[in-house]
């Protein structure tokens, strides 16, 4: 029996224990205070107890001050497990916090009382991010139980605040420590695909804008006495669609391979049909390829708004809701990508490929700090949805992928 076979057999033996741990963690609503919760301190205590009982040492707790929580801080746990060689560390970073359950009527059961059904565990946070949190922990526990050393050091980072900006989570860790090194392999299992064949290495820039169009309210029967803000805004929406032609570059690394510019949310204006609205508000979500500067896109949008202002005699205010330039991509040839490719092939028999996505992950914070991070997990992508679930076999399979990476040279 090979070393990897011993590890995988040990991981399989943990199946019932992993399920029990999922249920236990789900029962602790680690919701940030910004979302009406008490933070992650209680959940962190349960995990610290697990780590200590499992015999792990070299545990550091970084407490980001937060007076909005009962504990007064947001916990970040760093665990380093020594390998045969300490010249580099393979890190797996997952997050402790979860989002609120949303509309309870859409759930089949209590979102914070996890239940098992047809090979799946249901409950808030079980996939995002507890699936791969537990996969990483039990992969390492398998090494501990078998008395096997990984080829290099292994680091586990369990961080707070991922769902509300990461200021008190991984950003705090990056600011406060020198735990990470340029040669380290950093895996962030917070994005993935159903087949496990996608390794996320790049993200688009994000620009979310609010458009407030101001005209003049009037009676619907006398439009000449007013200035229809809704009509002007509608023409602006049509003009904004030209952004697809103005910024037409394609990059096959991304799916979709283009920049996207989509009007989304629309606020109510007047409550009745027979009134010309004097104010109208809509929003746009733009995901921009790294080849373009966000400032150039925003400047073009402002020019379009000025044209509509002149044409319809309105005033248009642009408010930035979110603006984030893309982080430098992780090279497709980076060691972390190569290691994941090998492991995914062995465990899942899939040829994983590096890809870029339109959404944002905390891997971007690592990349901006100069570290090559890759996002990978085998997910059914039920995060933030009612009846969120994780497939039990994905927990075990992902643990084996991580274990394979730990054994690589």
PECOR-V842712 format. One record per run of one state. SS is the DSSP state (@ for helix, = for strand, . for the rest). FROM is the first residue (numbers start at 1). LEN is the number of residues. Records with the same first field share a line. If there is no record, write none. Layout:
SS->FROM-LEN  FROM-LEN
//
This chain:
.->1-2  14-1  27-4  32-1  36-5  54-5  66-7  82-3  96-2  99-5  107-8  118-2  123-7  147-5  160-2  165-5  177-8  188-5  194-4  204-1  215-1  217-1  220-3  226-1  228-1  241-2  247-3  251-3  255-3  259-1  267-8  277-2  289-5  313-2  325-10  349-4  358-5  369-4  376-2  379-10  408-2
@->3-11  15-12  33-3  41-13  104-3  130-17  162-3  170-7  223-3  229-12  243-4  294-19  335-14  363-6  392-16
=->31-1  59-7  73-9  85-11  98-1  115-3  120-3  152-8  185-3  193-1  198-6  205-10  216-1  218-2  227-1  250-1  254-1  258-1  260-7  275-2  279-10  315-10  353-5  373-3  378-1  389-3
//
